[in-house]
Amino acid sequence: MKDERTKQFAYSFHAATDEKGFVLSAIVTPGNVHDSHVLQPLVERVIQNVQKPLAVAADAAYKTPAITNFLLENQMLPVLPYTRPKTKDGFFRKHEYTYDEHYNCYLCPQGQILKYATTTKEGYRQYKSNPLICAKCPSLSQCTESKHHQKLIQRHIWESYVEEAEHLRHAYDIKQIYAKRKETIERVFADAMDNLKRS
């Protein structure tokens, strides 16, 4: 099944094209396999059967620490779109908390330290504030809804790769590559859907 909302038999078609829209490789998976789990094997097939691409353009579903790590570590440029922060309105955004790489901690907008606490099995480092300080903070209501007055920030061990992909997004060449998606892979998917309806 695709998900709980859409109870139906479903498959997903994942494809890679070149800059002219020719399909270089494709993988079909059950519908409940997330897109992000398929990019690496798809790109590896392209490398094996054609050649290693200089850049890989994909939509927001692929903007993950694992994918950006894979692409950058293998000298391929990630071409990924802007993604909106998932913060509730009225709350500080994650970028307003400053990460200090040297001391491995975060600083909140009020200058308080969020110390490293642990790393989850999924690879997220957790940073927690001092609830005794937070309880008296004038910005508490913009920071957390925690009944314990403690702010928690998670940072993946490969977060720096996502940040590099976000930095690259502003380069002119990257913008040009991303703009080609609608003429290449999006057209392939549109043709596939059209052919499916006719069959």
LORO-858192 format. One record per residue (C-alpha): residue number from 0; x, y, z. Coordinates in steps of 0.001 Angstrom, whole numbers. Layout:
   i       u       v       w
 NUM       X       Y       Z
...
! end
This chain:
   i       u       v       w
   0       0       0       0
   1    1134    3506    -658
   2     218    4889    2772
   3   -2626    4888    5305
   4   -4475    7726    3551
   5   -4280    6102     128
   6   -5102    2444     644
   7   -4390    1008   -2765
   8   -1882   -1224   -4514
   9     839    1067   -5782
  10    4249     991   -7389
  11    6738    3799   -7917
  12    8742    4350  -11092
  13   12126    5984  -10461
  14   14098    7132  -13493
  15   17271    9021  -14340
  16   17747   10971  -17556
  17   20562   12923  -19130
  18   20363   16627  -19936
  19   18522   15878  -23198
  20   15834   13774  -21505
  21   17039   10323  -22591
  22   16362    7721  -19888
  23   19645    6278  -18595
  24   18278    3944  -15949
  25   15081    3089  -14080
  26   13999    1215  -10962
  27   10479     139   -9963
  28    9691    -260   -6247
  29    6608    -883   -4102
  30    4758    2374   -3435
  31    5661    2436     259
  32    9410    2715    -435
  33   10420    6360      66
  34   11939    8072   -2976
  35   15090    8998   -1048
  36   16048    5307    -626
  37   16250    4772   -4381
  38   18459    7616   -5582
  39   21792    6051   -4642
  40   21211    2676   -6382
  41   19754    4530   -9378
  42   22817    6781   -9703
  43   25129    3788   -9166
  44   23454    2052  -12136
  45   24042    5150  -14281
  46   27713    5221  -13227
  47   28112    1507  -14021
  48   26297    1530  -17372
  49   26990    5033  -18734
  50   29352    7267  -16769
  51   29523    9263  -13555
  52   27443   12462  -13816
  53   28971   15803  -12884
  54   25723   16835  -11170
  55   22502   15165  -10042
  56   19253   17158  -10025
  57   16325   15925   -7944
  58   13259   17287   -6149
  59   12896   18123   -2459
  60   12190   14511   -1393
  61   15847   13734   -2086
  62   17311   16553      36
  63   18512   14305    2846
  64   21813   13984    4753
  65   22462   10511    3287
  66   21940   11626    -329
  67   23956   14841     -81
  68   26736   12872    1644
  69   26715   10226   -1114
  70   26824   12790   -3935
  71   29447   15127   -2497
  72   31700   12309   -1262
  73   31626   10890   -4805
  74   32381   14267   -6448
  75   28892   14822   -7894
  76   27158   18151   -7380
  77   23767   17926   -5639
  78   21222   20101   -7479
  79   18348   20364   -5015
  80   15601   22947   -4430
  81   14888   25214   -1483
  82   12805   23549    1217
  83   10664   25542    3597
  84   11460   25225    7313
  85    8914   23050    9123
  86    8809   25371   12141
  87    5434   26532   13468
  88    4527   30177   12892
  89    5657   32408   15735
  90    8598   30189   16703
  91   12323   30701   16108
  92   13615   28890   13041
  93   16486   26447   13281
  94   18876   28799   11469
  95   18357   31322   14292
  96   20175   28920   16605
  97   23914   29148   15898
  98   25873   25927   15647
  99   29403   26102   17097
 100   31402   23354   15420
 101   34459   23819   17661
 102   32565   23380   20928
 103   29893   21075   19413
 104   26963   23028   20806
 105   24206   25445   19759
 106   23595   28993   20937
 107   19982   30151   21167
 108   18876   33661   20094
 109   19223   34736   23747
 110   22819   33481   23895
 111   22217   30385   26025
 112   24077   27141   25276
 113   22363   23959   24132
 114   24812   21202   25060
 115   25322   17939   23218
 116   23346   15158   24929
 117   23397   12021   22752
 118   23330   10628   19200
 119   20299    8629   18079
 120   20582    5362   16148
 121   19346    7293   13074
 122   22468    9488   13258
 123   20957   12622   14797
 124   22967   14436   17474
 125   20684   15938   20107
 126   21397   19251   21822
 127   19440   20316   24900
 128   19083   23589   26773
 129   19200   24112   30534
 130   15524   24118   31642
 131   16319   26216   34738
 132   17580   29039   32496
 133   14829   28566   29889
 134   12018   28776   32476
 135   12920   32453   33084
 136   13608   33336   29440
 137   11484   36143   27918
 138   11534   34300   24557
 139   10427   30898   25894
 140    7078   31007   24058
 141    8930   31562   20729
 142   11345   28726   21438
 143    9589   25633   22766
 144    6268   24213   23892
 145    8006   21700   26158
 146    6319   21428   29546
 147    9817   20905   30992
 148   10985   24257   29534
 149   13727   22567   27538
 150   14652   23211   23917
 151   15833   20230   21841
 152   17663   20625   18520
 153   18672   17688   16337
 154   21589   17818   13904
 155   22438   14883   11667
 156   26050   13719   11595
 157   25987   14566    7859
 158   24139   17882    8244
 159   27125   19799    6844
 160   26535   18084    3478
 161   22933   19360    3400
 162   24243   22846    4252
 163   26740   22629    1379
 164   23947   21603   -1006
 165   21915   24600     185
 166   24925   26874    -380
 167   25453   25482   -3909
 168   21777   26098   -4732
 169   22514   29818   -5184
 170   25157   29279   -7889
 171   24097   30279  -11418
 172   25150   26931  -12975
 173   23148   24969  -10398
 174   20042   27080  -11053
 175   20391   26413  -14795
 176   20682   22664  -14253
 177   17665   22562  -11933
 178   15567   24515  -14444
 179   16138   21703  -16989
 180   14246   19187  -14810
 181   10895   20254  -16230
 182   12172   19624  -19775
 183   13787   16251  -18994
 184   12694   13985  -16155
 185    9334   15710  -15630
 186    8526   15173  -19310
 187    9445   11479  -19001
 188    7047   11073  -16073
 189    4295   12973  -17916
 190    4714   10741  -20982
 191    4648    7619  -18806
 192    1409    8734  -17124
 193    -160    9544  -20490
 194     786    6159  -21930
 195    -533    4394  -18815
 196   -3929    6095  -19192
 197   -4142    5017  -22834
 198   -3230    1382  -22166
! end
